[in-house]
Amino acid sequence: MGYLSELVISGLVIGAIYGLIAMAFSVIYKATGLVNFAQGEVGMLIAYLSWSFSTTFGTGALGVVAMAVVGGIAVGLLIERIVMRPMLGEPVFSAVLVTIGLAVVLRSLVILVWGASPQKLDVGAADAVVRLGDIGLRSSQIGVVVVLLLCVAGVWFFFQRSRFGIAMRAVASDEKTARLMGVSTAQVQAVAWAASSVFAGLAGVFFAVIYNLSPELFALGLKAFPATVLGGLDAVIGSGISGLVIGVAENLVGGYVSSTLKEVAGFLLILVVLMVRPFGLFGEREIERV
């Protein structure tokens, strides 16, 4: 039972990181109909910005998280305004290719500015050990799960209770009708890009604190994508929850079946689920826009 508990808990930790990036994918898709293939690179860039901020000013955990949020908003708005807004009205395929090009540019930029050597994002209290029965967890590991749950709750409130969230849902449901009713598509997309970059940035920062910081961090985007598909590309909350499912599934497969299958466990899971529910566990409709 102890070994099982360790696998599940560590799976929840990495699953929370997957969940944050999966929510980033889903927010963009819900608002624009695009899959942003630069999501992992965005999280990596914000993690490096937070590392530079931390090493320069010596901030604690809250400061680094605040930097990830502020940096995420800034990066998301810049990408939307400079890169993606000129693509409004263009074919979806062209816009998706732009995100692939953006991924290559951001990856090269990180290596050019910060180098390829791994770094450690050292945040004092993050390594403090908290005992849960016989299992010891670092506070950063608990923190990332708490942050995911807070983000899920915040997204639910935003879409269900805020006027702008309702407007975003209207754009996702029927963009032309929403525009006729006075909803600004450009504003909705700007908020979506900012929110997705915040989610990706938080995931990148927590990964850097718990594990390490290197240009290989961009691969989190690929590893988290099965959670988005499993939850449903248009289901932001479902994508976050599915991240936890993917994380635990990977650990259980790696611990009890084969470590070589751990990396593909998430993809095998979505193959099984999509045969039953082609639009994901929490998706409200079939995927038609991509």
C-alpha atoms as an extended CHARMM CRD file, in Angstrom:
* protein
*
       290  EXT
         1         1  MET       CA              0.0000000000        0.0000000000        0.0000000000  PROA      1               0.0000000000
         2         2  GLY       CA              2.9050000000        2.3610000000        0.7220000000  PROA      2               0.0000000000
         3         3  TYR       CA              4.3310000000        1.9250000000       -2.7540000000  PROA      3               0.0000000000
         4         4  LEU       CA              0.9000000000        2.4630000000       -4.3240000000  PROA      4               0.0000000000
         5         5  SER       CA              0.3830000000        5.6180000000       -2.2880000000  PROA      5               0.0000000000
         6         6  GLU       CA              3.7400000000        6.9950000000       -3.3780000000  PROA      6               0.0000000000
         7         7  LEU       CA              2.9250000000        6.3230000000       -7.0320000000  PROA      7               0.0000000000
         8         8  VAL       CA             -0.4900000000        7.9720000000       -6.7650000000  PROA      8               0.0000000000
         9         9  ILE       CA              0.7380000000       11.0370000000       -4.8730000000  PROA      9               0.0000000000
        10        10  SER       CA              3.7280000000       11.6420000000       -7.1350000000  PROA      10              0.0000000000
        11        11  GLY       CA              1.3990000000       11.0830000000      -10.0890000000  PROA      11              0.0000000000
        12        12  LEU       CA             -0.9390000000       13.7720000000       -8.7600000000  PROA      12              0.0000000000
        13        13  VAL       CA              2.0060000000       16.1870000000       -8.5440000000  PROA      13              0.0000000000
        14        14  ILE       CA              3.1270000000       15.7870000000      -12.1510000000  PROA      14              0.0000000000
        15        15  GLY       CA             -0.5300000000       15.4850000000      -13.1430000000  PROA      15              0.0000000000
        16        16  ALA       CA             -1.2260000000       18.9160000000      -11.6590000000  PROA      16              0.0000000000
        17        17  ILE       CA              1.5010000000       20.3480000000      -13.9020000000  PROA      17              0.0000000000
        18        18  TYR       CA             -0.0320000000       18.5410000000      -16.8880000000  PROA      18              0.0000000000
        19        19  GLY       CA             -3.4380000000       19.8650000000      -15.8500000000  PROA      19              0.0000000000
        20        20  LEU       CA             -2.2990000000       23.4990000000      -15.8550000000  PROA      20              0.0000000000
        21        21  ILE       CA             -0.8500000000       23.1970000000      -19.3530000000  PROA      21              0.0000000000
        22        22  ALA       CA             -3.9160000000       21.2560000000      -20.5270000000  PROA      22              0.0000000000
        23        23  MET       CA             -6.1090000000       24.1130000000      -19.3030000000  PROA      23              0.0000000000
        24        24  ALA       CA             -3.8900000000       26.5000000000      -21.2840000000  PROA      24              0.0000000000
        25        25  PHE       CA             -4.4840000000       24.4650000000      -24.4550000000  PROA      25              0.0000000000
        26        26  SER       CA             -8.2110000000       24.3450000000      -23.7910000000  PROA      26              0.0000000000
        27        27  VAL       CA             -8.6700000000       28.0700000000      -23.0770000000  PROA      27              0.0000000000
        28        28  ILE       CA             -7.1020000000       28.9450000000      -26.4320000000  PROA      28              0.0000000000
        29        29  TYR       CA             -9.1770000000       26.3740000000      -28.2750000000  PROA      29              0.0000000000
        30        30  LYS       CA            -12.4070000000       27.4620000000      -26.5980000000  PROA      30              0.0000000000
        31        31  ALA       CA            -11.8850000000       31.1110000000      -27.5710000000  PROA      31              0.0000000000
        32        32  THR       CA            -10.2680000000       30.7690000000      -30.9940000000  PROA      32              0.0000000000
        33        33  GLY       CA            -10.6920000000       27.2330000000      -32.2950000000  PROA      33              0.0000000000
        34        34  LEU       CA             -6.8990000000       26.8650000000      -32.4710000000  PROA      34              0.0000000000
        35        35  VAL       CA             -4.5090000000       24.3730000000      -30.9360000000  PROA      35              0.0000000000
        36        36  ASN       CA             -1.4790000000       26.3540000000      -29.7730000000  PROA      36              0.0000000000
        37        37  PHE       CA              1.5240000000       24.1110000000      -30.3830000000  PROA      37              0.0000000000
        38        38  ALA       CA              3.7980000000       26.6530000000      -28.6710000000  PROA      38              0.0000000000
        39        39  GLN       CA              2.2000000000       26.0920000000      -25.2710000000  PROA      39              0.0000000000
        40        40  GLY       CA              5.1490000000       24.2160000000      -23.7980000000  PROA      40              0.0000000000
        41        41  GLU       CA              7.5720000000       26.8490000000      -25.0800000000  PROA      41              0.0000000000
        42        42  VAL       CA              5.4930000000       29.6410000000      -23.5340000000  PROA      42              0.0000000000
        43        43  GLY       CA              5.6500000000       27.9000000000      -20.1480000000  PROA      43              0.0000000000
        44        44  MET       CA              9.4010000000       27.4310000000      -20.5680000000  PROA      44              0.0000000000
        45        45  LEU       CA              9.9410000000       31.1310000000      -21.4160000000  PROA      45              0.0000000000
        46        46  ILE       CA              7.9700000000       32.3090000000      -18.3850000000  PROA      46              0.0000000000
        47        47  ALA       CA              9.8580000000       29.8790000000      -16.1320000000  PROA      47              0.0000000000
        48        48  TYR       CA             13.1600000000       31.3510000000      -17.3210000000  PROA      48              0.0000000000
        49        49  LEU       CA             11.8700000000       34.8990000000      -16.8090000000  PROA      49              0.0000000000
        50        50  SER       CA             10.8330000000       33.9510000000      -13.2670000000  PROA      50              0.0000000000
        51        51  TRP       CA             14.2450000000       32.3720000000      -12.6470000000  PROA      51              0.0000000000
        52        52  SER       CA             16.0080000000       35.5510000000      -13.7760000000  PROA      52              0.0000000000
        53        53  PHE       CA             13.7120000000       37.6300000000      -11.5710000000  PROA      53              0.0000000000
        54        54  SER       CA             14.3530000000       35.3670000000       -8.5870000000  PROA      54              0.0000000000
        55        55  THR       CA             18.1480000000       35.3040000000       -8.9730000000  PROA      55              0.0000000000
        56        56  THR       CA             18.2560000000       39.0860000000       -9.4230000000  PROA      56              0.0000000000
        57        57  PHE       CA             15.9330000000       40.1660000000       -6.6210000000  PROA      57              0.0000000000
        58        58  GLY       CA             16.0320000000       37.1040000000       -4.3580000000  PROA      58              0.0000000000
        59        59  THR       CA             12.2720000000       36.7940000000       -3.9970000000  PROA      59              0.0000000000
        60        60  GLY       CA             10.4790000000       34.0200000000       -2.1260000000  PROA      60              0.0000000000
        61        61  ALA       CA              7.8280000000       31.5940000000       -3.3010000000  PROA      61              0.0000000000
        62        62  LEU       CA              5.0100000000       34.1470000000       -3.5070000000  PROA      62              0.0000000000
        63        63  GLY       CA              7.2100000000       36.5170000000       -5.4820000000  PROA      63              0.0000000000
        64        64  VAL       CA              8.0920000000       33.8410000000       -8.0200000000  PROA      64              0.0000000000
        65        65  VAL       CA              4.4400000000       32.8380000000       -8.4240000000  PROA      65              0.0000000000
        66        66  ALA       CA              3.4750000000       36.5060000000       -8.8120000000  PROA      66              0.0000000000
        67        67  MET       CA              6.1730000000       36.8990000000      -11.4510000000  PROA      67              0.0000000000
        68        68  ALA       CA              4.8050000000       33.8740000000      -13.2960000000  PROA      68              0.0000000000
        69        69  VAL       CA              1.3210000000       35.4280000000      -13.3120000000  PROA      69              0.0000000000
        70        70  VAL       CA              2.4750000000       38.9000000000      -14.3790000000  PROA      70              0.0000000000
        71        71  GLY       CA              4.9380000000       37.4920000000      -16.9040000000  PROA      71              0.0000000000
        72        72  GLY       CA              2.2820000000       35.1680000000      -18.2510000000  PROA      72              0.0000000000
        73        73  ILE       CA             -0.1670000000       38.0130000000      -18.8140000000  PROA      73              0.0000000000
        74        74  ALA       CA              2.5130000000       40.1050000000      -20.5460000000  PROA      74              0.0000000000
        75        75  VAL       CA              3.7620000000       37.2730000000      -22.7640000000  PROA      75              0.0000000000
        76        76  GLY       CA              0.2310000000       36.1820000000      -23.6800000000  PROA      76              0.0000000000
        77        77  LEU       CA             -0.8640000000       39.6920000000      -24.6320000000  PROA      77              0.0000000000
        78        78  LEU       CA              2.2890000000       40.2710000000      -26.6880000000  PROA      78              0.0000000000
        79        79  ILE       CA              1.8220000000       36.9990000000      -28.5830000000  PROA      79              0.0000000000
        80        80  GLU       CA             -1.8260000000       37.7620000000      -29.2510000000  PROA      80              0.0000000000
        81        81  ARG       CA             -1.2040000000       41.3360000000      -30.3840000000  PROA      81              0.0000000000
        82        82  ILE       CA              1.9610000000       40.8540000000      -32.4390000000  PROA      82              0.0000000000
        83        83  VAL       CA              1.6980000000       37.2930000000      -33.7420000000  PROA      83              0.0000000000
        84        84  MET       CA             -1.8880000000       36.0680000000      -33.6570000000  PROA      84              0.0000000000
        85        85  ARG       CA             -4.0880000000       39.1260000000      -34.2180000000  PROA      85              0.0000000000
        86        86  PRO       CA             -2.8190000000       39.5940000000      -37.8020000000  PROA      86              0.0000000000
        87        87  MET       CA             -4.0240000000       36.0220000000      -38.3980000000  PROA      87              0.0000000000
        88        88  LEU       CA             -7.6840000000       36.8710000000      -37.6220000000  PROA      88              0.0000000000
        89        89  GLY       CA             -9.8260000000       35.7600000000      -40.5370000000  PROA      89              0.0000000000
        90        90  GLU       CA             -7.1040000000       33.5570000000      -41.9840000000  PROA      90              0.0000000000
        91        91  PRO       CA             -7.5730000000       29.7730000000      -42.3900000000  PROA      91              0.0000000000
        92        92  VAL       CA             -7.2000000000       27.7980000000      -39.1860000000  PROA      92              0.0000000000
        93        93  PHE       CA             -4.4350000000       25.7030000000      -40.7300000000  PROA      93              0.0000000000
        94        94  SER       CA             -2.3570000000       28.8240000000      -41.3690000000  PROA      94              0.0000000000
        95        95  ALA       CA             -2.8120000000       30.0440000000      -37.7990000000  PROA      95              0.0000000000
        96        96  VAL       CA             -1.7940000000       26.6480000000      -36.4100000000  PROA      96              0.0000000000
        97        97  LEU       CA              1.3670000000       26.7230000000      -38.5380000000  PROA      97              0.0000000000
        98        98  VAL       CA              2.1410000000       30.1360000000      -37.0410000000  PROA      98              0.0000000000
        99        99  THR       CA              2.0250000000       28.6210000000      -33.5350000000  PROA      99              0.0000000000
       100       100  ILE       CA              4.4780000000       25.9300000000      -34.6620000000  PROA      100             0.0000000000
       101       101  GLY       CA              6.8010000000       28.6290000000      -35.9690000000  PROA      101             0.0000000000
       102       102  LEU       CA              6.3790000000       30.5260000000      -32.7070000000  PROA      102             0.0000000000
       103       103  ALA       CA              7.4150000000       27.3960000000      -30.7980000000  PROA      103             0.0000000000
       104       104  VAL       CA             10.6650000000       27.1640000000      -32.7660000000  PROA      104             0.0000000000
       105       105  VAL       CA             11.4000000000       30.8640000000      -32.2520000000  PROA      105             0.0000000000
       106       106  LEU       CA             10.7890000000       30.7400000000      -28.4830000000  PROA      106             0.0000000000
       107       107  ARG       CA             12.8950000000       27.6010000000      -28.0920000000  PROA      107             0.0000000000
       108       108  SER       CA             15.7860000000       29.2210000000      -29.9260000000  PROA      108             0.0000000000
       109       109  LEU       CA             15.3610000000       32.4730000000      -27.9850000000  PROA      109             0.0000000000
       110       110  VAL       CA             15.6240000000       30.7090000000      -24.6190000000  PROA      110             0.0000000000
       111       111  ILE       CA             18.8320000000       28.9110000000      -25.6270000000  PROA      111             0.0000000000
       112       112  LEU       CA             20.2900000000       32.1260000000      -27.0780000000  PROA      112             0.0000000000
       113       113  VAL       CA             19.5870000000       34.2020000000      -23.9480000000  PROA      113             0.0000000000
       114       114  TRP       CA             19.9810000000       31.6980000000      -21.1010000000  PROA      114             0.0000000000
       115       115  GLY       CA             22.0160000000       28.8850000000      -22.6290000000  PROA      115             0.0000000000
       116       116  ALA       CA             21.3200000000       25.1600000000      -22.7380000000  PROA      116             0.0000000000
       117       117  SER       CA             22.6860000000       24.1900000000      -19.3030000000  PROA      117             0.0000000000
       118       118  PRO       CA             20.1480000000       23.0670000000      -16.6650000000  PROA      118             0.0000000000
       119       119  GLN       CA             19.4470000000       25.5080000000      -13.8340000000  PROA      119             0.0000000000
       120       120  LYS       CA             17.7960000000       25.2250000000      -10.4410000000  PROA      120             0.0000000000
       121       121  LEU       CA             14.9870000000       27.5860000000       -9.5180000000  PROA      121             0.0000000000
       122       122  ASP       CA             15.7390000000       27.7140000000       -5.8120000000  PROA      122             0.0000000000
       123       123  VAL       CA             12.8550000000       29.0560000000       -3.7410000000  PROA      123             0.0000000000
       124       124  GLY       CA             13.6200000000       28.6510000000       -0.0320000000  PROA      124             0.0000000000
       125       125  ALA       CA             10.4150000000       27.2870000000        1.4870000000  PROA      125             0.0000000000
       126       126  ALA       CA              9.6660000000       25.1720000000       -1.5980000000  PROA      126             0.0000000000
       127       127  ASP       CA             11.8960000000       22.3560000000       -0.3460000000  PROA      127             0.0000000000
       128       128  ALA       CA             10.3850000000       22.2160000000        3.1480000000  PROA      128             0.0000000000
       129       129  VAL       CA              9.1380000000       18.6760000000        3.8330000000  PROA      129             0.0000000000
       130       130  VAL       CA              5.5580000000       18.0900000000        4.9430000000  PROA      130             0.0000000000
       131       131  ARG       CA              4.6720000000       14.6820000000        6.3390000000  PROA      131             0.0000000000
       132       132  LEU       CA              1.4500000000       12.9780000000        5.2390000000  PROA      132             0.0000000000
       133       133  GLY       CA              1.4750000000        9.8010000000        7.2980000000  PROA      133             0.0000000000
       134       134  ASP       CA              4.5200000000        7.8410000000        6.1830000000  PROA      134             0.0000000000
       135       135  ILE       CA              4.9580000000        9.9300000000        3.0390000000  PROA      135             0.0000000000
       136       136  GLY       CA              7.0550000000       13.0770000000        2.9510000000  PROA      136             0.0000000000
       137       137  LEU       CA              6.1930000000       15.7580000000        0.3930000000  PROA      137             0.0000000000
       138       138  ARG       CA              7.8800000000       19.0310000000       -0.3980000000  PROA      138             0.0000000000
       139       139  SER       CA              5.7310000000       22.1050000000        0.0160000000  PROA      139             0.0000000000
       140       140  SER       CA              6.1590000000       22.8740000000       -3.6960000000  PROA      140             0.0000000000
       141       141  GLN       CA              4.5980000000       19.5090000000       -4.5680000000  PROA      141             0.0000000000
       142       142  ILE       CA              1.5870000000       20.2840000000       -2.4130000000  PROA      142             0.0000000000
       143       143  GLY       CA              1.5370000000       23.8210000000       -3.7620000000  PROA      143             0.0000000000
       144       144  VAL       CA              1.1720000000       22.8390000000       -7.4140000000  PROA      144             0.0000000000
       145       145  VAL       CA             -1.8710000000       20.6550000000       -6.6520000000  PROA      145             0.0000000000
       146       146  VAL       CA             -3.4350000000       23.4900000000       -4.6290000000  PROA      146             0.0000000000
       147       147  VAL       CA             -2.7410000000       25.9660000000       -7.4420000000  PROA      147             0.0000000000
       148       148  LEU       CA             -4.3790000000       23.6560000000       -9.9940000000  PROA      148             0.0000000000
       149       149  LEU       CA             -7.4880000000       23.3440000000       -7.8240000000  PROA      149             0.0000000000
       150       150  LEU       CA             -7.6160000000       27.1230000000       -7.3430000000  PROA      150             0.0000000000
       151       151  CYS       CA             -7.2990000000       27.6300000000      -11.1030000000  PROA      151             0.0000000000
       152       152  VAL       CA            -10.1030000000       25.1320000000      -11.7380000000  PROA      152             0.0000000000
       153       153  ALA       CA            -12.3320000000       26.9360000000       -9.2320000000  PROA      153             0.0000000000
       154       154  GLY       CA            -11.4080000000       30.3130000000      -10.7270000000  PROA      154             0.0000000000
       155       155  VAL       CA            -12.2050000000       29.1530000000      -14.2680000000  PROA      155             0.0000000000
       156       156  TRP       CA            -15.5760000000       27.8000000000      -13.1350000000  PROA      156             0.0000000000
       157       157  PHE       CA            -16.4500000000       31.1160000000      -11.4920000000  PROA      157             0.0000000000
       158       158  PHE       CA            -15.2050000000       33.0690000000      -14.5180000000  PROA      158             0.0000000000
       159       159  PHE       CA            -17.3060000000       31.1550000000      -17.0420000000  PROA      159             0.0000000000
       160       160  GLN       CA            -20.4040000000       30.8060000000      -14.8840000000  PROA      160             0.0000000000
       161       161  ARG       CA            -20.6010000000       34.1000000000      -12.9860000000  PROA      161             0.0000000000
       162       162  SER       CA            -18.6320000000       36.8300000000      -14.7960000000  PROA      162             0.0000000000
       163       163  ARG       CA            -20.0680000000       38.7760000000      -17.7420000000  PROA      163             0.0000000000
       164       164  PHE       CA            -16.8440000000       38.4770000000      -19.7080000000  PROA      164             0.0000000000
       165       165  GLY       CA            -16.7320000000       34.7260000000      -19.1180000000  PROA      165             0.0000000000
       166       166  ILE       CA            -20.2670000000       34.4090000000      -20.4480000000  PROA      166             0.0000000000
       167       167  ALA       CA            -19.2170000000       36.5070000000      -23.4530000000  PROA      167             0.0000000000
       168       168  MET       CA            -16.3070000000       34.1300000000      -24.0660000000  PROA      168             0.0000000000
       169       169  ARG       CA            -18.6650000000       31.1700000000      -23.9420000000  PROA      169             0.0000000000
       170       170  ALA       CA            -20.8920000000       32.9400000000      -26.4620000000  PROA      170             0.0000000000
       171       171  VAL       CA            -17.9500000000       33.4510000000      -28.8330000000  PROA      171             0.0000000000
       172       172  ALA       CA            -16.9950000000       29.7980000000      -28.4640000000  PROA      172             0.0000000000
       173       173  SER       CA            -20.5680000000       28.7080000000      -29.2020000000  PROA      173             0.0000000000
       174       174  ASP       CA            -21.3430000000       31.0270000000      -32.1450000000  PROA      174             0.0000000000
       175       175  GLU       CA            -18.7690000000       33.6870000000      -32.9900000000  PROA      175             0.0000000000
       176       176  LYS       CA            -20.8260000000       35.4840000000      -35.6500000000  PROA      176             0.0000000000
       177       177  THR       CA            -23.9030000000       35.8200000000      -33.4490000000  PROA      177             0.0000000000
       178       178  ALA       CA            -21.7820000000       36.9860000000      -30.5180000000  PROA      178             0.0000000000
       179       179  ARG       CA            -20.2070000000       39.6990000000      -32.6680000000  PROA      179             0.0000000000
       180       180  LEU       CA            -23.6350000000       40.8620000000      -33.8200000000  PROA      180             0.0000000000
       181       181  MET       CA            -24.5800000000       41.2230000000      -30.1360000000  PROA      181             0.0000000000
       182       182  GLY       CA            -21.6120000000       43.5120000000      -29.5270000000  PROA      182             0.0000000000
       183       183  VAL       CA            -19.0710000000       41.0630000000      -28.1300000000  PROA      183             0.0000000000
       184       184  SER       CA            -15.4960000000       42.0240000000      -29.0600000000  PROA      184             0.0000000000
       185       185  THR       CA            -13.7890000000       38.9610000000      -30.5110000000  PROA      185             0.0000000000
       186       186  ALA       CA            -10.3810000000       40.6400000000      -30.2440000000  PROA      186             0.0000000000
       187       187  GLN       CA            -10.8200000000       41.2840000000      -26.5150000000  PROA      187             0.0000000000
       188       188  VAL       CA            -12.0000000000       37.7370000000      -25.9080000000  PROA      188             0.0000000000
       189       189  GLN       CA             -8.9920000000       36.3200000000      -27.7030000000  PROA      189             0.0000000000
       190       190  ALA       CA             -6.5870000000       38.6400000000      -25.8770000000  PROA      190             0.0000000000
       191       191  VAL       CA             -7.9330000000       37.4960000000      -22.5070000000  PROA      191             0.0000000000
       192       192  ALA       CA             -7.7540000000       33.8600000000      -23.6250000000  PROA      192             0.0000000000
       193       193  TRP       CA             -4.0950000000       34.1820000000      -24.6560000000  PROA      193             0.0000000000
       194       194  ALA       CA             -3.2240000000       35.9610000000      -21.4120000000  PROA      194             0.0000000000
       195       195  ALA       CA             -5.0050000000       33.3330000000      -19.2870000000  PROA      195             0.0000000000
       196       196  SER       CA             -3.4430000000       30.4240000000      -21.1780000000  PROA      196             0.0000000000
       197       197  SER       CA              0.0340000000       31.9110000000      -20.7650000000  PROA      197             0.0000000000
       198       198  VAL       CA             -0.5480000000       32.3090000000      -17.0240000000  PROA      198             0.0000000000
       199       199  PHE       CA             -1.5480000000       28.6440000000      -16.7130000000  PROA      199             0.0000000000
       200       200  ALA       CA              1.4610000000       27.5350000000      -18.7810000000  PROA      200             0.0000000000
       201       201  GLY       CA              3.7670000000       29.8490000000      -16.8230000000  PROA      201             0.0000000000
       202       202  LEU       CA              2.6250000000       28.4740000000      -13.4710000000  PROA      202             0.0000000000
       203       203  ALA       CA              3.1900000000       24.9400000000      -14.7660000000  PROA      203             0.0000000000
       204       204  GLY       CA              6.6720000000       25.8450000000      -15.9930000000  PROA      204             0.0000000000
       205       205  VAL       CA              7.6430000000       27.5290000000      -12.7230000000  PROA      205             0.0000000000
       206       206  PHE       CA              6.4470000000       24.6570000000      -10.5570000000  PROA      206             0.0000000000
       207       207  PHE       CA              8.2020000000       22.1270000000      -12.7890000000  PROA      207             0.0000000000
       208       208  ALA       CA             11.4300000000       24.1520000000      -12.5220000000  PROA      208             0.0000000000
       209       209  VAL       CA             11.1270000000       24.3410000000       -8.7220000000  PROA      209             0.0000000000
       210       210  ILE       CA             10.2680000000       20.6710000000       -8.2050000000  PROA      210             0.0000000000
       211       211  TYR       CA             12.5830000000       19.1910000000      -10.8370000000  PROA      211             0.0000000000
       212       212  ASN       CA             14.8950000000       21.5050000000      -12.7980000000  PROA      212             0.0000000000
       213       213  LEU       CA             14.9240000000       24.2600000000      -15.3870000000  PROA      213             0.0000000000
       214       214  SER       CA             16.2890000000       23.5420000000      -18.8450000000  PROA      214             0.0000000000
       215       215  PRO       CA             15.3080000000       24.0760000000      -22.4980000000  PROA      215             0.0000000000
       216       216  GLU       CA             13.8840000000       20.5460000000      -22.4250000000  PROA      216             0.0000000000
       217       217  LEU       CA             10.9820000000       21.9360000000      -20.3980000000  PROA      217             0.0000000000
       218       218  PHE       CA              9.1730000000       22.6940000000      -23.6740000000  PROA      218             0.0000000000
       219       219  ALA       CA              8.3610000000       18.9610000000      -23.9290000000  PROA      219             0.0000000000
       220       220  LEU       CA              5.7470000000       19.4450000000      -21.1940000000  PROA      220             0.0000000000
       221       221  GLY       CA              3.4410000000       20.7410000000      -23.9120000000  PROA      221             0.0000000000
       222       222  LEU       CA              3.5330000000       17.4260000000      -25.7500000000  PROA      222             0.0000000000
       223       223  LYS       CA              3.2200000000       15.4090000000      -22.5310000000  PROA      223             0.0000000000
       224       224  ALA       CA              0.2270000000       17.4600000000      -21.3450000000  PROA      224             0.0000000000
       225       225  PHE       CA             -1.6570000000       17.4280000000      -24.6320000000  PROA      225             0.0000000000
       226       226  PRO       CA             -3.2620000000       13.9960000000      -23.9800000000  PROA      226             0.0000000000
       227       227  ALA       CA             -4.9180000000       15.5370000000      -20.8940000000  PROA      227             0.0000000000
       228       228  THR       CA             -6.5290000000       18.1960000000      -23.0960000000  PROA      228             0.0000000000
       229       229  VAL       CA             -7.8110000000       15.6010000000      -25.5330000000  PROA      229             0.0000000000
       230       230  LEU       CA             -8.9630000000       13.3060000000      -22.7270000000  PROA      230             0.0000000000
       231       231  GLY       CA            -10.8980000000       16.0690000000      -20.9810000000  PROA      231             0.0000000000
       232       232  GLY       CA            -12.1830000000       17.6180000000      -24.1930000000  PROA      232             0.0000000000
       233       233  LEU       CA            -10.5670000000       20.3950000000      -26.2050000000  PROA      233             0.0000000000
       234       234  ASP       CA            -13.4570000000       22.7200000000      -25.3540000000  PROA      234             0.0000000000
       235       235  ALA       CA            -13.6160000000       21.7150000000      -21.6490000000  PROA      235             0.0000000000
       236       236  VAL       CA            -11.1920000000       23.8730000000      -19.6560000000  PROA      236             0.0000000000
       237       237  ILE       CA            -12.0650000000       22.4450000000      -16.2540000000  PROA      237             0.0000000000
       238       238  GLY       CA            -12.2170000000       18.9030000000      -17.6140000000  PROA      238             0.0000000000
       239       239  SER       CA             -8.7320000000       19.3070000000      -19.0710000000  PROA      239             0.0000000000
       240       240  GLY       CA             -7.3640000000       20.3120000000      -15.6660000000  PROA      240             0.0000000000
       241       241  ILE       CA             -8.9360000000       17.2890000000      -13.9770000000  PROA      241             0.0000000000
       242       242  SER       CA             -7.7600000000       14.9940000000      -16.7650000000  PROA      242             0.0000000000
       243       243  GLY       CA             -4.1920000000       16.1340000000      -16.1350000000  PROA      243             0.0000000000
       244       244  LEU       CA             -4.3870000000       14.4690000000      -12.7220000000  PROA      244             0.0000000000
       245       245  VAL       CA             -5.7570000000       11.3020000000      -14.3390000000  PROA      245             0.0000000000
       246       246  ILE       CA             -2.9380000000       11.2020000000      -16.8960000000  PROA      246             0.0000000000
       247       247  GLY       CA             -0.2750000000       11.8020000000      -14.2300000000  PROA      247             0.0000000000
       248       248  VAL       CA             -1.5180000000        9.0000000000      -12.0070000000  PROA      248             0.0000000000
       249       249  ALA       CA             -1.9980000000        6.6380000000      -14.9660000000  PROA      249             0.0000000000
       250       250  GLU       CA              1.5850000000        7.2240000000      -16.1370000000  PROA      250             0.0000000000
       251       251  ASN       CA              2.9940000000        6.5110000000      -12.6910000000  PROA      251             0.0000000000
       252       252  LEU       CA              0.9280000000        3.3610000000      -12.1880000000  PROA      252             0.0000000000
       253       253  VAL       CA              1.9230000000        2.0000000000      -15.5900000000  PROA      253             0.0000000000
       254       254  GLY       CA              5.5690000000        2.8630000000      -14.9690000000  PROA      254             0.0000000000
       255       255  GLY       CA              5.5130000000        1.3340000000      -11.4850000000  PROA      255             0.0000000000
       256       256  TYR       CA              3.5520000000       -1.8470000000      -12.1080000000  PROA      256             0.0000000000
       257       257  VAL       CA              3.8010000000       -2.5980000000      -15.8350000000  PROA      257             0.0000000000
       258       258  SER       CA              6.8690000000       -1.1880000000      -17.5520000000  PROA      258             0.0000000000
       259       259  SER       CA              8.8950000000        1.9840000000      -17.3010000000  PROA      259             0.0000000000
       260       260  THR       CA              9.2070000000        2.0230000000      -21.0890000000  PROA      260             0.0000000000
       261       261  LEU       CA              5.4190000000        2.3070000000      -21.4110000000  PROA      261             0.0000000000
       262       262  LYS       CA              5.2000000000        5.2230000000      -18.9660000000  PROA      262             0.0000000000
       263       263  GLU       CA              5.7900000000        7.8720000000      -21.6360000000  PROA      263             0.0000000000
       264       264  VAL       CA              3.0220000000        6.5580000000      -23.8920000000  PROA      264             0.0000000000
       265       265  ALA       CA              0.4960000000        5.6510000000      -21.1840000000  PROA      265             0.0000000000
       266       266  GLY       CA             -1.3800000000        8.9280000000      -21.6290000000  PROA      266             0.0000000000
       267       267  PHE       CA             -1.6900000000        8.4540000000      -25.3770000000  PROA      267             0.0000000000
       268       268  LEU       CA             -2.8860000000        4.8740000000      -24.9350000000  PROA      268             0.0000000000
       269       269  LEU       CA             -5.5010000000        6.0940000000      -22.4580000000  PROA      269             0.0000000000
       270       270  ILE       CA             -6.8990000000        8.7170000000      -24.8260000000  PROA      270             0.0000000000
       271       271  LEU       CA             -7.0790000000        6.1610000000      -27.6380000000  PROA      271             0.0000000000
       272       272  VAL       CA             -9.3280000000        3.9800000000      -25.4780000000  PROA      272             0.0000000000
       273       273  VAL       CA            -11.4800000000        6.8690000000      -24.2370000000  PROA      273             0.0000000000
       274       274  LEU       CA            -11.8900000000        8.5370000000      -27.6370000000  PROA      274             0.0000000000
       275       275  MET       CA            -13.2480000000        5.3230000000      -29.1220000000  PROA      275             0.0000000000
       276       276  VAL       CA            -16.1400000000        5.6700000000      -26.6550000000  PROA      276             0.0000000000
       277       277  ARG       CA            -16.3860000000        9.4890000000      -26.4030000000  PROA      277             0.0000000000
       278       278  PRO       CA            -14.7960000000       11.1320000000      -29.4590000000  PROA      278             0.0000000000
       279       279  PHE       CA            -15.1160000000       14.5920000000      -27.8840000000  PROA      279             0.0000000000
       280       280  GLY       CA            -13.4650000000       13.6710000000      -24.5680000000  PROA      280             0.0000000000
       281       281  LEU       CA            -14.7150000000       12.8590000000      -21.0860000000  PROA      281             0.0000000000
       282       282  PHE       CA            -15.9860000000       16.3780000000      -20.3900000000  PROA      282             0.0000000000
       283       283  GLY       CA            -16.4030000000       17.7790000000      -23.9130000000  PROA      283             0.0000000000
       284       284  GLU       CA            -19.8390000000       19.1940000000      -24.6740000000  PROA      284             0.0000000000
       285       285  ARG       CA            -19.7370000000       18.6970000000      -28.4240000000  PROA      285             0.0000000000
       286       286  GLU       CA            -17.7740000000       16.9700000000      -31.1040000000  PROA      286             0.0000000000
       287       287  ILE       CA            -14.6130000000       18.6680000000      -32.3280000000  PROA      287             0.0000000000
       288       288  GLU       CA            -15.5070000000       20.4230000000      -35.5630000000  PROA      288             0.0000000000
       289       289  ARG       CA            -13.2570000000       23.4670000000      -35.8010000000  PROA      289             0.0000000000
       290       290  VAL       CA             -9.8950000000       21.7270000000      -36.2510000000  PROA      290             0.0000000000
